[in-house]
Amino acid sequence: MPKFSVLVILSLMFLTAVLGLSHGAGTYVNITEPYNATILHNGSIYLGKSGPGQTFSITISSLTTNSTGTVFTRGWNEFKVVNYPSGWIVKNSALYRSTLTVDITPSPNAQNGTYKLGLSAINTGNYSKIGSLNFIAYVNITPNVFRLNVSPENV
């Protein structure tokens, strides 16, 4: 086989692989709880405050698009916390729901401060060819989650 033909075939195989990968990426995750937000791959979000030992949840929609705009109503099939502080408890989402929720319980001994969580929306089995989308969430752990004033003091 002439060198030119081999070069053309290898070039076509490379382009097919590259175009296939760029075509297949999910482009965003829609967070619906604790508030509405759209996150891109490798993006980040601040979730707000939570108390030590107090469970909080993050919910996403399964809907997404690929890089060409094709809509997948069930593009994300699973939502996982892939990186979290030692001593925290995580419950990953159920599979194949229209909304996917992870529950996160900080350690009851968590010190005050802002903590980083790694999250991943996954197209299980990559059936829709969108892979997974990873992002970072930050949460502030403090015993002072909210303040309540009651007036009058006596009833």
N, C-alpha and C positions, 0 to 999 in steps of 0.2 A: 504494500500500500504506500503510495507516495506520501512524503512528509507533509505536504500541503493538506491532503485529505485528513490525515490524522489530526493536524492542528485545527482544522475546521470542525471536525467531530468533537474534539475536546472542548473547543470554544463553545459550541452549541450545548454540550452537556453542562458546562459551567453556567452559562446564561440561564438555562432551564432551572438549574438548582437555585441560583440567586433569585430569579423572578418568582419561583415557587415559594421561597422563604418570605420574600417581601410581600407577596400576595396573601400569604396565610396569616399574618399577624393580626391578633385582635387589637383594636386601636384604643379602647377605653374601658373603664369600669364605672358604672353609675352607682354611687353610694346613695342609699335611701334612708339609712339610719346610722348614726344619731342625727344627721341632717343631710340634705341633698347636696351632692358634689359630684363632679366628674374628674376622674383621675386617669392620667396617661401612664404608659409603661415607664417604670422607674421614677414615677412622681412621688409626692409626699403630701400628707394631710395632717393637720392638728385636730384631734378629736375633742379636746376640752379637758375637764377635770373628772377624776374619779377618786374614791377613797380607798385606803388600804383594805383589802379583802372584799371590796364591793364589786360585784360582777357588772360588766357593761357589755354591750353587743354592738357589732358592726354588721349592717345588712347591705347587700348589693343586689342589683337586678341581674338576671341572667342574660339580658339583651346586650348585644354589642354589634359592631360592624367590623369587617376586615378592611385592609388598606384601600380596596377599590370601592368601598361603600356598600357592599353586600350586607344586608341585615340578617343577623342570626338571633331569633327570639330566645333560643335556648343555647346561646354560644358558650356561656360559662355554666358548667355543670357542677362545679365544686369550688368552695372557697376555704382556704386554709391559712392559719397563722403558722408561718414557717420559721420564725425567729422571735423569741420572747425571753424576758429575764428569768433567771433561775428562781424556782419557787412559785411561779405563776401557774395557774391552771387554765388550759385552753380546751374548748370543745369546738371542733371544726364543723362545718356545715353538713347538712344532709346532702345527698346527691340528687341531681335532676329536678330541682324546684325552680319556680319562676323567680323567687327571691331566695337568696342564700345568706345565712346568718352564722357568724362565729360569736361565741360567748367567751369572754376573757375575764378571769378573776385574778387581780393582782395579789401577791402574797399579803397576808394580814400584817406582816412585818416590813412591808415595803417602806423605804424611807421617802420623805418628801423629795420631789424632783420630777423631771420630765424623762419619760422612758420611751424607747424606740421599739416598734414592733415591725417585723417583716411579714407581709401578706401576699398571697398569690391567688388570683382567679384562674381557674384551670378549665380547659376544654378537655375533659376526660377522654382518653384514647385518641385525642386530636382528630375526632371525626369531622369537625367543621373546618379543620386545617387552620385554626387560629392560635394554637399553642396555649401559652399561659401569659398572664400579665402580672408582673410583680410591682409592688409599691410599698412605701414606708408610711406607717402611722405613728404619730407622737401623742402621748397622753400624759397629763400632769397628775401625779398622785399626791394628794394632800388631804389631811383630815378636815380641811375647811372647804368642802365642796359647795355649800351654800349657807346663807345666813338667814335666820328667821327672826323677825321682830313681831311681837304680839302687843297690841295696844287695845284697850287698857290692860295693865298688868294683872289686875284683879277683876274677877267677874262676880 
